[in-house]
Every structure is written in structure tokens, then in C-alpha cells.
Amino acid sequence: MTAFEIRSNDRPSLGEFFLRAPAVGPALALVVAIVVFSLGTDTFLNLDNLSLVVQQSLVIGTLALGQTLIILTAGIDLANAAAMVLGTLIMAKLFVGGVDGFFALLLGIAATVVLGTVTGSLVTRIKLPPFIVTLGMLTMLTATAKLVAGGQGVQIDSGLLTWLGTRRYLFGGIPVTYGMTLALLMYLGMWYALTKTAWGKHVYAVGNAPESARLSGIKVKRTILSVYVVAGVIFGIAAWQALGRVPNADPNAFQLGNLDSITAVVLGGTSLFGGRGSVIGTMLGALIVAVLRSGLTQLGVDALYQDVATGALVIAAVAVDRFARRQR
């Protein structure tokens, strides 16, 4: 065998390349979408429009961050948006009832953490499938939110609960909200936790091969439970993000938030089979969804056709993941 043949055999295949760098595909897709819509419209690259696109991706992007952790362990959470909506109602109800905004915020996040703990316990202790557990939680939380709200939204005027929607201008012209800054910090923090800590390595190991992880000494049940608890914290922060975007806690809001968060995760290159993916890819996936909806809206495309396009992208992303695994 010649030296050239050896070097050729060492080159990774296309599937191996995407497995090693799952965020590359979403990054290229995002760049292509931005280029296409900037050529097709005169307003897409406007700074105010780009800022609005990012703001529109914040709530789903935050939900998708918690969803990523769960999917990395080969699970799924169909009730994340319902838990977030209930969190917004708890925060708003307490605040309107005279509770200090800080304590209302803490109690709302505590509620989503409790829900995450319950879900994680059912999955790890009783060994129920995550799909079934979260499907049941979705039904219960949707009904509970409507009961808490009394059939109507809860309006809040100002204060800490709406603080994330406060806008500032960088360099005198780039509109940025505190919510955008918080989301970026959360993604960076979770990236560090997953890639630089033992806990993060355990999350990937459990998702990739739980039995091998157990044999190597990893506490599989404890790791999975911790993922649902951390995701609960993130969903509580997503509730805060939602109130910053729209200062009205509506029990009927984000009815497709769970599916949108899964869409962002899948478009970001995270495998639904667990053990592979990155939060950076998820952030790009959330931006792809927001860019797609904004660009198609400006092009005058009906919202129903936008849903068709988004669904087609999800199927394509899963097909690419399956192809990459087969190539490996």
C-alpha cells in the first residue's frame, strides 16, 4: 500500500465528518438562509429586523437548550412548553397578588424545577418511557395552567418580571435586550458544562450507551435525574424570557412550543437517539427557525406553507443524522 493510499484511507467520510462536527451543517444552513432572504427582500438585513429575529428565537431557544440536555440522554420532553407557561402564570399571579417580583420569579422557577424532578424521578425510578411520562405531564399541565389562570391571561405592567425585555443599543445603533444577553450566557455556560466537566461527559456517555456507562462506574439514574432538574431550571428561565417578550401570562400561549423546541434541537444536529450533539448547534437551530419564519413572512409566504417548510427541514435533518450514523 502506498503512502498516498494510506492518507486517503485516513480521510474521514462525509458521515464521519458530520458526526465529529454536528454544528457545521446548521451553521451552513443558517448562512444560506440569511443570504437567500437578504437577496429576496430589502429589509431582512436591517439591524432592527435582525434584532427582532433574535428576540423571536429567545423563548424557543431557551426551551430548546433544556430539551437538548434531555435528548442527549436519549429522552424527550413533550411538556417543556406547558411547564414554562405554568411558570409564567405562577410568576404573574403572585406578582399581581402583591408578592415581590424577585420572590415571584424564584417561586415560578421553583415550580418548573419541581416538575422536572417529578418527571426525572418517574423516568429513572419507575423506568417509565420519557415519551409517555411527558405526554401525560403535557395534558395535566395544560389543564392546570387554564385552571390557575381562570380562563384568562394575567397582565403585568413592569418590574423585574419584564426586565429581560429592556432594550439597549450597542455602539449607538445595534438593538440588544437583556434577554438576548442572558440567553447567550446560558448557552456558553451549558457548552462549558457539557464539554469541560465530568458531568457533561457522563451525559454524553449515558445517551450513547447507558449499559456501558453503568459498567464504567457512572451513576446513570443520577445523571438522568440531574438532567431533568437542570432542564427544569432552564424552563423556568424560559418563562421569565416569555414575560420579557410579552408582559402577559396566557394559558393558551406556546401551544406548539414543545414541537418548536424539538425542531430547533434536531435542526441543530443533535441526534434523537442520544449521545451526540451540541448546544451551539441548538442555538443555530433556533436561529434557523426564526430566520426561516421571518424571511418567508417578508416574502409574503402563507404561515401554513412556512410550517410545511419547517417540517420538511426536520425530516431532512433526521435523515442526515441517520445517514451519518450508517456511514460511521
TORVEXFI-868728 format. One line per 2 residues: number of its first residue (from 1); their letters; for each residue z, y, x of C-alpha. Coordinates in nm, 3 decimals. Layout:
BEGIN
NUM> a> Z,Y,X ~ ...
This chain:
BEGIN
1> mt> 0.000,0.000,0.000 ~ -0.099,0.338,0.139
3> af> 0.128,0.639,0.168 ~ -0.081,0.812,-0.099
5> ei> -0.025,0.522,-0.340 ~ 0.349,0.533,-0.278
7> rs> 0.362,0.905,-0.354 ~ 0.152,0.854,-0.667
9> nd> 0.385,0.584,-0.798 ~ 0.686,0.808,-0.737
11> rp> 0.548,1.078,-0.961 ~ 0.724,1.085,-1.298
13> sl> 0.520,1.011,-1.609 ~ 0.489,1.263,-1.888
15> ge> 0.759,1.084,-2.086 ~ 0.998,1.078,-1.789
17> ff> 0.933,1.449,-1.731 ~ 1.035,1.538,-2.087
19> lr> 1.338,1.309,-2.064 ~ 1.455,1.484,-1.746
21> ap> 1.386,1.835,-1.877 ~ 1.409,1.828,-2.259
23> av> 1.429,2.209,-2.283 ~ 1.087,2.262,-2.122
25> gp> 0.891,2.169,-2.436 ~ 1.087,2.405,-2.666
27> al> 1.054,2.687,-2.414 ~ 0.677,2.646,-2.402
29> al> 0.659,2.625,-2.782 ~ 0.862,2.945,-2.816
31> vv> 0.636,3.132,-2.571 ~ 0.324,3.012,-2.751
33> ai> 0.462,3.118,-3.091 ~ 0.554,3.464,-2.963
35> vv> 0.210,3.511,-2.807 ~ 0.029,3.397,-3.123
37> fs> 0.228,3.621,-3.358 ~ 0.212,3.919,-3.124
39> lg> -0.168,3.888,-3.124 ~ -0.182,3.834,-3.500
41> td> 0.042,4.126,-3.601 ~ 0.104,4.478,-3.476
43> tf> 0.480,4.478,-3.543 ~ 0.605,4.145,-3.407
45> ln> 0.682,4.272,-3.055 ~ 0.862,4.577,-3.190
47> ld> 1.214,4.590,-3.044 ~ 1.374,4.625,-3.387
49> nl> 1.180,4.324,-3.514 ~ 1.270,4.109,-3.213
51> sl> 1.635,4.206,-3.256 ~ 1.615,4.114,-3.624
53> vv> 1.464,3.775,-3.536 ~ 1.755,3.701,-3.303
55> qq> 2.008,3.817,-3.563 ~ 1.849,3.593,-3.824
57> sl> 1.891,3.296,-3.592 ~ 2.261,3.357,-3.521
59> vi> 2.425,3.167,-3.808 ~ 2.190,2.868,-3.794
61> gt> 2.203,2.879,-3.415 ~ 2.583,2.864,-3.418
63> la> 2.580,2.578,-3.671 ~ 2.322,2.404,-3.453
65> lg> 2.549,2.436,-3.148 ~ 2.817,2.229,-3.319
67> qt> 2.553,1.995,-3.461 ~ 2.422,1.935,-3.108
69> li> 2.759,1.802,-2.992 ~ 2.773,1.559,-3.281
71> il> 2.413,1.442,-3.242 ~ 2.468,1.387,-2.869
73> ta> 2.719,1.119,-2.969 ~ 2.455,0.960,-3.198
75> gi> 2.620,1.107,-3.507 ~ 2.513,1.369,-3.759
77> dl> 2.687,1.627,-3.979 ~ 2.534,1.698,-4.318
79> an> 2.834,1.908,-4.426 ~ 2.845,2.168,-4.148
81> aa> 2.694,2.449,-4.357 ~ 2.917,2.363,-4.655
83> am> 3.223,2.378,-4.430 ~ 3.106,2.715,-4.297
85> vl> 3.055,2.854,-4.648 ~ 3.403,2.740,-4.748
87> gt> 3.533,2.912,-4.433 ~ 3.370,3.240,-4.535
89> li> 3.528,3.218,-4.879 ~ 3.874,3.148,-4.738
91> ma> 3.845,3.441,-4.498 ~ 3.714,3.679,-4.763
93> kl> 3.959,3.570,-5.035 ~ 4.258,3.610,-4.805
95> fv> 4.137,3.948,-4.679 ~ 4.075,4.082,-5.031
97> gg> 4.417,3.947,-5.129 ~ 4.587,4.164,-4.868
99> vd> 4.609,3.933,-4.567 ~ 4.539,4.095,-4.231
101> gf> 4.182,4.037,-4.115 ~ 4.292,3.864,-3.794
103> fa> 4.506,3.609,-3.977 ~ 4.238,3.560,-4.244
105> ll> 3.991,3.482,-3.965 ~ 4.230,3.237,-3.797
107> lg> 4.306,3.058,-4.124 ~ 3.936,3.029,-4.206
109> ia> 3.863,2.874,-3.865 ~ 4.171,2.651,-3.901
111> at> 4.027,2.518,-4.228 ~ 3.698,2.418,-4.065
113> vv> 3.889,2.257,-3.777 ~ 4.091,2.050,-4.024
115> lg> 3.768,1.943,-4.194 ~ 3.620,1.845,-3.858
117> tv> 3.933,1.648,-3.772 ~ 3.922,1.461,-4.104
119> tg> 3.554,1.379,-4.058 ~ 3.604,1.267,-3.699
121> sl> 3.902,1.052,-3.798 ~ 3.704,0.876,-4.070
123> vt> 3.425,0.807,-3.823 ~ 3.646,0.686,-3.538
125> ri> 3.947,0.527,-3.708 ~ 3.790,0.367,-4.015
127> kl> 3.450,0.334,-3.844 ~ 3.251,0.477,-4.133
129> pp> 2.891,0.586,-4.060 ~ 2.874,0.963,-3.988
131> fi> 2.583,0.999,-4.232 ~ 2.786,0.858,-4.523
133> vt> 3.105,1.045,-4.434 ~ 2.936,1.383,-4.403
135> lg> 2.722,1.323,-4.711 ~ 3.040,1.272,-4.910
137> ml> 3.201,1.575,-4.746 ~ 2.893,1.781,-4.836
139> tm> 2.936,1.702,-5.204 ~ 3.308,1.769,-5.204
141> lt> 3.293,2.091,-5.001 ~ 3.008,2.233,-5.210
143> at> 3.213,2.182,-5.525 ~ 3.532,2.310,-5.359
145> ak> 3.359,2.629,-5.247 ~ 3.248,2.702,-5.603
147> lv> 3.599,2.635,-5.732 ~ 3.755,2.867,-5.473
149> ag> 3.501,3.141,-5.548 ~ 3.540,3.110,-5.923
151> gq> 3.164,3.111,-5.964 ~ 3.102,3.445,-5.793
153> gv> 3.077,3.593,-5.446 ~ 3.356,3.778,-5.267
155> qi> 3.257,4.118,-5.126 ~ 3.432,4.263,-4.823
157> ds> 3.376,4.617,-4.702 ~ 3.469,4.645,-4.334
159> gl> 3.714,4.538,-4.069 ~ 3.736,4.251,-3.825
161> lt> 3.555,4.005,-4.052 ~ 3.237,4.217,-4.042
163> wl> 3.279,4.330,-3.680 ~ 3.019,4.090,-3.541
165> gt> 2.750,4.277,-3.732 ~ 2.824,4.601,-3.544
167> rr> 2.512,4.723,-3.366 ~ 2.495,4.887,-3.025
169> yl> 2.194,4.995,-2.817 ~ 2.138,4.876,-2.462
171> fg> 1.953,5.107,-2.225 ~ 1.924,5.354,-2.509
173> gi> 1.681,5.155,-2.722 ~ 1.745,4.778,-2.742
175> pv> 1.949,4.698,-3.057 ~ 2.218,4.435,-2.992
177> ty> 2.506,4.322,-3.213 ~ 2.842,4.183,-3.109
179> gm> 2.741,3.862,-3.287 ~ 2.447,3.818,-3.050
181> tl> 2.677,3.862,-2.751 ~ 2.929,3.613,-2.888
183> al> 2.658,3.354,-2.957 ~ 2.526,3.386,-2.602
185> lm> 2.876,3.342,-2.458 ~ 2.934,3.037,-2.675
187> yl> 2.612,2.874,-2.562 ~ 2.688,2.945,-2.197
189> gm> 3.041,2.812,-2.236 ~ 2.924,2.493,-2.405
191> wy> 2.650,2.448,-2.147 ~ 2.914,2.460,-1.875
193> al> 3.144,2.221,-2.064 ~ 2.868,1.964,-2.114
195> tk> 2.718,1.979,-1.765 ~ 3.008,2.064,-1.535
197> ta> 3.312,1.888,-1.682 ~ 3.422,1.527,-1.720
199> wg> 3.442,1.575,-2.096 ~ 3.075,1.667,-2.110
201> kh> 2.975,1.363,-1.907 ~ 3.179,1.147,-2.142
203> vy> 2.998,1.295,-2.445 ~ 2.659,1.203,-2.298
205> av> 2.780,0.858,-2.191 ~ 2.919,0.778,-2.536
207> gn> 2.597,0.885,-2.704 ~ 2.379,0.693,-2.462
209> ap> 2.568,0.361,-2.453 ~ 2.911,0.354,-2.623
211> es> 2.996,-0.001,-2.517 ~ 2.910,0.069,-2.152
213> ar> 3.113,0.389,-2.174 ~ 3.412,0.193,-2.307
215> ls> 3.384,-0.066,-2.032 ~ 3.377,0.211,-1.770
217> gi> 3.711,0.343,-1.894 ~ 3.600,0.625,-2.125
219> kv> 3.808,0.670,-2.440 ~ 3.517,0.650,-2.682
221> kr> 3.709,0.719,-3.003 ~ 3.899,1.008,-2.849
223> ti> 3.577,1.161,-2.717 ~ 3.400,1.138,-3.053
225> ls> 3.702,1.283,-3.235 ~ 3.718,1.573,-2.988
227> vy> 3.350,1.646,-3.056 ~ 3.412,1.680,-3.430
229> vv> 3.716,1.901,-3.369 ~ 3.525,2.132,-3.132
231> ag> 3.236,2.139,-3.380 ~ 3.487,2.244,-3.647
233> vi> 3.587,2.543,-3.436 ~ 3.221,2.635,-3.394
235> fg> 3.154,2.609,-3.768 ~ 3.447,2.846,-3.827
237> ia> 3.293,3.095,-3.588 ~ 2.962,3.049,-3.773
239> aw> 3.146,3.162,-4.088 ~ 3.251,3.476,-3.901
241> qa> 2.892,3.525,-3.791 ~ 2.776,3.491,-4.153
243> lg> 3.016,3.762,-4.273 ~ 2.896,3.985,-3.992
245> rv> 2.539,3.941,-4.109 ~ 2.609,3.981,-4.484
247> pn> 2.959,4.102,-4.586 ~ 2.963,3.882,-4.894
249> ad> 3.105,3.531,-4.916 ~ 2.870,3.350,-5.154
251> pn> 2.939,2.985,-5.255 ~ 2.564,2.934,-5.306
253> af> 2.463,3.059,-4.960 ~ 2.309,2.843,-4.686
255> ql> 2.232,2.551,-4.914 ~ 1.978,2.426,-4.657
257> gn> 2.185,2.535,-4.357 ~ 2.263,2.176,-4.263
259> ld> 1.895,2.082,-4.252 ~ 1.803,2.403,-4.069
261> si> 2.065,2.331,-3.803 ~ 1.931,1.977,-3.758
263> ta> 1.580,2.123,-3.733 ~ 1.690,2.358,-3.455
265> vv> 1.857,2.072,-3.267 ~ 1.554,1.843,-3.294
267> lg> 1.308,2.117,-3.201 ~ 1.533,2.190,-2.903
269> gt> 1.466,1.845,-2.761 ~ 1.795,1.672,-2.843
271> sl> 1.742,1.309,-2.936 ~ 1.865,1.195,-3.277
273> fg> 1.952,0.866,-3.107 ~ 2.215,1.036,-2.893
275> gr> 2.278,1.073,-2.522 ~ 2.000,1.322,-2.442
277> gs> 1.954,1.691,-2.499 ~ 2.095,2.031,-2.410
279> vi> 2.247,2.331,-2.582 ~ 1.992,2.555,-2.412
281> gt> 1.721,2.357,-2.590 ~ 1.909,2.402,-2.918
283> ml> 1.922,2.778,-2.865 ~ 1.547,2.777,-2.811
285> ga> 1.502,2.559,-3.119 ~ 1.696,2.806,-3.335
287> li> 1.481,3.087,-3.199 ~ 1.163,2.890,-3.270
289> va> 1.262,2.853,-3.636 ~ 1.343,3.225,-3.664
291> vl> 1.024,3.331,-3.483 ~ 0.813,3.098,-3.698
293> rs> 0.955,3.232,-4.023 ~ 0.932,3.596,-3.914
295> gl> 0.579,3.565,-3.779 ~ 0.444,3.374,-4.078
297> tq> 0.608,3.622,-4.315 ~ 0.441,3.913,-4.137
299> lg> 0.111,3.727,-4.159 ~ 0.160,3.701,-4.534
301> vd> 0.208,3.323,-4.545 ~ 0.396,3.197,-4.851
303> al> 0.751,3.072,-4.792 ~ 0.660,2.726,-4.922
305> yq> 0.390,2.690,-4.658 ~ 0.644,2.803,-4.399
307> dv> 0.866,2.512,-4.500 ~ 0.568,2.278,-4.466
309> at> 0.501,2.407,-4.114 ~ 0.867,2.373,-4.015
311> ga> 0.882,2.016,-4.147 ~ 0.568,1.925,-3.957
313> lv> 0.724,2.061,-3.637 ~ 1.034,1.847,-3.688
315> ia> 0.826,1.531,-3.734 ~ 0.624,1.619,-3.424
317> av> 0.941,1.678,-3.221 ~ 1.087,1.340,-3.320
319> av> 0.752,1.173,-3.240 ~ 0.755,1.332,-2.894
321> dr> 1.108,1.207,-2.837 ~ 1.010,0.854,-2.940
323> fa> 0.702,0.869,-2.715 ~ 0.911,0.989,-2.420
325> rr> 1.160,0.705,-2.462 ~ 0.882,0.447,-2.480
327> qr> 0.726,0.589,-2.165 ~ 1.061,0.558,-1.992
